[in-house]
Amino acid sequence: MFITFEGIEGTGKSTQIALLKSRLEAQGRRVVVTCEPGGSRIGAELRRVLLSLENRDLTPQAELFLYLADRAQHVAQVVRPALAAGAVVLCDRFADSTVAYQGYGRGMDTGLLHQLNAVAVDGLWPGLTILLDLDPETGLARAVARNVSEGKTNAEGRFEAESLAFHGRVRQGFLDQAARCPERIRVVDATGTPEEIALRVGALVEGRLNA
């Protein structure tokens, strides 16, 4: 099964993916964890371009096509093979992020983005998407603090440098997509302790896996 995690910066996606991986592996399931951008070898190169503060002059159109290139390579080289081998694939961000960030955040045409995403994913959509929802002010503060503590302010801080209004639009983009696709995209309150959130996530995932 292909499960993606979405949300604005600082919602705890990486933490929840790690906790879910441990939970599923304890049940005897094979789990592959990956991410966008950067899940493939070529994607790792694209990630450095897309997230670096040195590239704040990257145009919205160039940004979009780099994300789509990363996604196409990632699906072909990582996600499809893992699913074919019987693994549960947990991915930090996928196509919904493009609609939220480049569409709602940057103001690009969402209809066009859906069409381009369809080309990039080549028919492969998640069976379940966990949308970790948090207010932008809290999420952005968490993300900035994380980058400082990990020494990634310059290497991966391009989106954290965007305005609070930008992150508010992105959050709304995610929520609008969840309203349109309630069976696939499930909204999870990202407030509380990591363990409390993990219980909410685990219940949704196991309900879908055991259906």
N, C-alpha and C positions, 0 to 999 in steps of 0.2 A: 504494500500500500504506500502511496505517495502522500505525505503529510507536509504541508508548508506552514510556516509561522510568519505572521505579518504584524506590523504596528509601527508607530513612529519611533524615533530614536529614544533609547533608554527605557523601553518597556520590559526588558529582561528576556528577550527571545533566546539568547545564547544560554542563559541559565536554565530556562525551562526546557530547552532541547536536551541539555545535558541530563537533567533530572528524568525526563521522559525516556531517554536512551537507557539509563540505568534500570528504570522500572520495566521496560520491555525486555531487556536482556535477562533480567532476573526471571522472566517468564519463559526463557528459552528461545526468544525470537532473535533473528539476526537483524542488526540495525546498521544503517549507513547514514552518517551525518554529513551534510554538505551545506553550501551557502551560495548566495549570489550578492554581489559579484564575487568571482574568485574560486568557484568550485572545481574548475578544470585547470590544466596547466596554462592554457592560453588565458583563461579567465583570471588567473593570478596576476598576469601582466596587466590586464585591463583594470583590475581592482586598484592597482597602484595609480593608474591614471585617473580613474573616476573619483577616488576618495581623497586624493592629496590636496592640501590647501594651496599648493603651488599651481594648481590648475583651476583656479577660480574664474579664469577667463574662458573656460570651456563653454561653448554655446549650447543652448538647450537641445538643438538638433543633433549636434555631435554627441552630447551626453546620451541622448536617446539611442542612437545607433550603436554606441559602444555597449550599452546595457543589452540591447537585442542580440548583438554578436556574442556577448558572454553567455546569454541564455541559450542560444542555439547550440553552441559548443557544449555547454553544460548538460543539456538534455541528451545530446547524442553520445557523449563520452562518459558521463557519470550516472545520470538518473535512470535512463532506459536499461543499461546493463545491470545496474543494481537491482532494479525491479524484476528483470528477467531471471536473475539468480535467486529470487525469492526473498529479498530483503525488504524490511520496512525502511523507507527513505524519509529522513527528517531534514527539511531544507529551511534554512534561515533566509527568507525572502524569495519571491518568485514573481510571476507576471502581475499580480495585484499591485505590487510596489510601483511598477511602471505607470499604471493608471493613476495611482495616488500622488506620486512625486512629480512625474513629468506632466501629467494631466492636470490635477488639481493644484499642485504646487507651482509648476512652471506655466500653466495656462495653455497647454497644448490640447489639440482636439482629441477628446477621449474616444470618439468613434474610430478615428484613425488608429489610435493606440491599441484598441481592441483588435483591429485587423492585423496590425504589425505583430502583436503578441501571438496571434493565431499562427502566423508564419514561423515565428521563432520557436514555439513549443511543439510544432509539427504534430498536433493532435493529442499531446500529453498534458492533461490537466490534473491537478491534485484531487485525490478522493476526499480530502478534508483539509481545510485551512483554519488554523487557530489565529484569530485576530486578538492580540493582547492590547487592550484599550486603556489608555492613561491620558490624563490631561497634559497638554504640550509643555507647560511650564515645568512640571515635575519631571517629565521624561527628558527634556532638554538638559536640565540641571544634572540629572543622573549621567547622561551621555557625556557631557563635558567633563564631569568629575572622573568618569571612567577613563577617558582619553588622557587626561592629565596624569592619573595614577599609573597608566600603562605606557606613558611616553609616546602617545600616538596623536597628539594634538595636530601636528603638521601632516603626518602620514595618512591619517584617516579622519580628519576633522572638517572636510569641506561642507558636509551637510549640517554639522553642528554649528557652523558659522552662519547659517541662514537665520532669518528673523523668526521671532515667535509667531508672527502672522503666517509665515510660510508653513510652519509646522502645524498650525491650526488648520490650514487648508488641506494639508496632507492627511491629518486625522479624519477630517470630514470625508475625504475621498475614500478612505478605508471603510468608514461607517456606511457610506452610500453603497459601496459594493456589497457589503454584508447584507444590507437591506434588499438588494436585488438578487442575491444568491444565498438565501438563508439555509439551504440544505448543505451547501459546501462550506460556507464561511460562518464559523461560529465565534461570536464575540465573548471574550473572557475578560472579566475585570482584573486589571493588572495591579491593583492596590493590594496591600497585605504582604505577608511574608512570602518568600519564595516557596516554602512548603505548602502554604495555604493555596497559592496559585496553582502549584503542581497538582494538588488534589482535584481542582476544577478541570485542569487540562487532562489529567489521567482518566477521569470519568468520561469525558467526551471521546477520547481516543479509544478507550477500551469498548465503549458502547458501539463505535463504528467498526472496530476490528472484529467484534463478536457478533455483529448483526447477521 
